[in-house]
Amino acid sequence: MKNIALTLMYDGSNYFGYQRQTGFLTIQQVVEECISKITKEKITVSGCGRTDSGVHALNYVLSFKTNSQMPVDKYPVALNSILPNDISVKSAKEVSDDFDGRFSVKQKTYIYKIHNSEIPNPFVQNYAYHYKYKLDLEKMKEAAKYIVGTHDFKCFMASGAQVKTTVRTVYELTFEQNGDDIQMSITSNGFLYNMVRIIAGTLMYVGGGKLNPQDVKNIIESKDRRLAGITAPPQGLYLKSVEY
Amino acid sequence: MKNIALTLMYDGSNYFGYQRQTGFLTIQQVVEECISKITKEKITVSGCGRTDSGVHALNYVLSFKTNSQMPVDKYPVALNSILPNDISVKSAKEVSDDFDGRFSVKQKTYIYKIHNSEIPNPFVQNYAYHYKYKLDLEKMKEAAKYIVGTHDFKCFMASGAQVKTTVRTVYELTFEQNGDDIQMSITSNGFLYNMVRIIAGTLMYVGGGKLNPQDVKNIIESKDRRLAGITAPPQGLYLKSVEY
């Protein structure tokens, strides 16, 4: 039996997120069905995380075990020939028996894209958050410094989510600007539910002048979701990479 | 009465092209309906050209006449608030009485985008032509030299189209490459039906080794559509700019 890890890229616009849900089209269901067709077994995959409806992935990693004799390097071409156009397999490799796409994750990087322009751009409607008022990127960078490090990030978790601990370590939180396009990049050892989108929404409040950079420090200390900004919409969010 | 020119950007993926057709959703119909709502008159626009189903525009110019007293600089915000997300108005200006969005055109520039990679990219499925075999860009550039200039381009016109003359002048035909993304840019005083897509298809035959660069000279001289390459698919094509 082989343990195989695949790296996928997908446009999440037309899916109800990554994780299988009865009655809804999800990335996991489509990928499992396609792998099963090729290996002629019932395949269950272990993926590096859940992404919500409308969220995209540039390098999503999942693993599965199979008795198929097909050489591992044939998987990308075989799967891309039957997957829908909005999901593609970038690479496949054999991994050790104990590797698990979900449980072996050490850290992940997400990006959040903002199109900051008075005029909406039709080509990014599903691929960035259009925000028409000018954002002050320097203030957003200043506020980002309070987020980097090990903190209780309860204020940045969607209310109602259940986890053992809300302490996480953010290794890096940076911004890049290219014309009207702003991209936030965040790396952490783990993300709470909606954490990246709430951080993006909160830093946009800072960039738009509703909050001062220093307020972010107090918001984190408060552990109160109500003091943070909005949950920025899903279409700006991309899982960029996973480290094992 | 004012004569107003608008510059639009649109994602053509969900439309049956630019030009009004009974029973099919087109850019022209949607834009005319939205302008009519704002001016409270029945508006007919004169647009700089037809684009086919699935073809996009970065700077599409059209003009219309109105008795509305609304200041011209209010049109972009007013229209963007009611247009669907895949069409947006970039600018509006008052033009002289004799300006006509269609008949005053002097030259246009189109771009054609090719994603040249073994792995399909889900994010460009509607925005570029995915071609998986390596293209030789130097050969394509060499072949492009035979196209620049004033020629009878009958070989690059979809069969069945009716025009007075098939002579056109191509001012510029260039290529840019950025990683796996190739972009062809072509400027002419006029384009025959499907001309850019047939030129793209023919130059891709050259890049893929099916034709030699010098063959393009003979194809033009033959005036025979059957000797040229395929009509490259619509999703790679963008109207980039119009000169008046």
Interface residues (C-beta under 8 A of the other chain):
Chain A: M9 Y10 D11 H56 P76 N80 N85 D86 I87 S88 V89 K90 I119 P120 N121 P122 F123 Q125 Y127
Chain B: M9 Y10 D11 H56 P76 N80 N85 D86 I87 S88 V89 K90 I119 P120 N121 P122 F123 Q125 Y127
